[in-house]
């Protein structure tokens, strides 16, 4: 199908974009990479009156190192993240996960901010940001605020963003020595939305500490599971009794079925992806 | 509501100016207003890859970009690829390997294969399949398409 008609604005600076978003009278939608919004508009699931295209905002396109963080402008495209030496060096979890996000032609357009703002429960980016303890910087005409990724994703396509706000940048703490990461997802075809996936960061210096285990495509949002992390923290490797306990805890997650897999399948696959990601970290 | 815009862009090396409705996607504009029917419209939600084309040097989905967003852009479609060495080789190799039957996916498949070959991708079949995973073909079973891409890479290595 074709999208319904809409008004279109392409502001050339952030202030102008925020002014357009500040209009509470109409149905305003931000257009980032468009790789999810355009299909939704073509299906008429989204019919905004005004589309504010952020693709002219060069001040939202950057990857830089500052204050122990990697700061990424929200309009940075996936392909730019993949090719960035800073990301390769300091955010290895991104380097592992990015090739699984859709296909090259999608990654050439899709942006980190767009995926974060959409909060698709099957998307990789929310889980990655929670696992990395990232900070999401939101801007509106009334100022700026920082939101921890763990507090940003509230439910199915629901975030802590308020009316008039957009994501300006995302800040990822540079990991300390000894920090390892794992990522695994199962999809029907390479690049499809996952049937179940997991992102893990962990300090592997004996004993294991600071584990963060975040599942995606299993529930209504990316889900951090402290009960599973507790099985990892304090041991030297995950096996035997702790692995059995971890499996039990994974089974207790709030699973939601979707078109690709029902609840029982997702329960099984969540355990599979966790075991494979752990095996990769400790191999 | 202002529902159309004037855009100026370069398509296959030629400057173009046009008035386009906001809601028109790039591939519909190329096909319906410019008559460049090489890029195909399949699923209209970014899954099938039939509309894959080049914008400012990157392969993208023509159905997931608005024509108004292409203002100032440089666009190359399958009609414009042929002047590039690797594209011509891929086209001959697709023909030789029977890498198409109905041909619906072929322009998008060529675009994605061209991106892989021009970036210096190796003749590793798994890597080629991964790169082409965003392009659906319902005729060939992909085997012959991968054969065609491998042939071009191996010929390039011999030269």
HADDOCK unambig.tbl for C-alpha pairs under 7 A between the chains (distance, minus, plus):
assign (segid A and resid 1 and name CA) (segid B and resid 44 and name CA) 6.76 0.50 0.50
assign (segid A and resid 3 and name CA) (segid B and resid 23 and name CA) 5.86 0.50 0.50
assign (segid A and resid 4 and name CA) (segid B and resid 23 and name CA) 6.67 0.50 0.50
assign (segid A and resid 5 and name CA) (segid B and resid 3 and name CA) 6.99 0.50 0.50
assign (segid A and resid 5 and name CA) (segid B and resid 23 and name CA) 5.49 0.50 0.50
assign (segid A and resid 6 and name CA) (segid B and resid 3 and name CA) 6.48 0.50 0.50
assign (segid A and resid 6 and name CA) (segid B and resid 22 and name CA) 6.73 0.50 0.50
assign (segid A and resid 6 and name CA) (segid B and resid 23 and name CA) 6.75 0.50 0.50
assign (segid A and resid 7 and name CA) (segid B and resid 1 and name CA) 5.68 0.50 0.50
assign (segid A and resid 7 and name CA) (segid B and resid 2 and name CA) 5.75 0.50 0.50
assign (segid A and resid 7 and name CA) (segid B and resid 3 and name CA) 5.70 0.50 0.50
assign (segid A and resid 8 and name CA) (segid B and resid 22 and name CA) 6.47 0.50 0.50
assign (segid A and resid 34 and name CA) (segid B and resid 64 and name CA) 6.31 0.50 0.50
assign (segid A and resid 34 and name CA) (segid B and resid 65 and name CA) 6.94 0.50 0.50
assign (segid A and resid 35 and name CA) (segid B and resid 64 and name CA) 6.01 0.50 0.50
assign (segid A and resid 38 and name CA) (segid B and resid 64 and name CA) 5.46 0.50 0.50
assign (segid A and resid 39 and name CA) (segid B and resid 44 and name CA) 6.96 0.50 0.50
assign (segid A and resid 39 and name CA) (segid B and resid 45 and name CA) 4.39 0.50 0.50
assign (segid A and resid 39 and name CA) (segid B and resid 46 and name CA) 6.98 0.50 0.50
assign (segid A and resid 39 and name CA) (segid B and resid 64 and name CA) 6.99 0.50 0.50
assign (segid A and resid 42 and name CA) (segid B and resid 45 and name CA) 6.99 0.50 0.50
assign (segid A and resid 103 and name CA) (segid B and resid 133 and name CA) 6.89 0.50 0.50
assign (segid A and resid 103 and name CA) (segid B and resid 134 and name CA) 5.32 0.50 0.50
assign (segid A and resid 104 and name CA) (segid B and resid 131 and name CA) 6.95 0.50 0.50
assign (segid A and resid 105 and name CA) (segid B and resid 59 and name CA) 5.32 0.50 0.50
assign (segid A and resid 105 and name CA) (segid B and resid 60 and name CA) 4.38 0.50 0.50
assign (segid A and resid 105 and name CA) (segid B and resid 61 and name CA) 6.13 0.50 0.50
assign (segid A and resid 106 and name CA) (segid B and resid 60 and name CA) 6.41 0.50 0.50
assign (segid A and resid 106 and name CA) (segid B and resid 61 and name CA) 6.86 0.50 0.50
assign (segid A and resid 108 and name CA) (segid B and resid 58 and name CA) 6.55 0.50 0.50
assign (segid A and resid 108 and name CA) (segid B and resid 60 and name CA) 6.39 0.50 0.50
assign (segid A and resid 109 and name CA) (segid B and resid 60 and name CA) 6.85 0.50 0.50
assign (segid A and resid 190 and name CA) (segid B and resid 130 and name CA) 6.68 0.50 0.50
assign (segid A and resid 190 and name CA) (segid B and resid 133 and name CA) 6.28 0.50 0.50
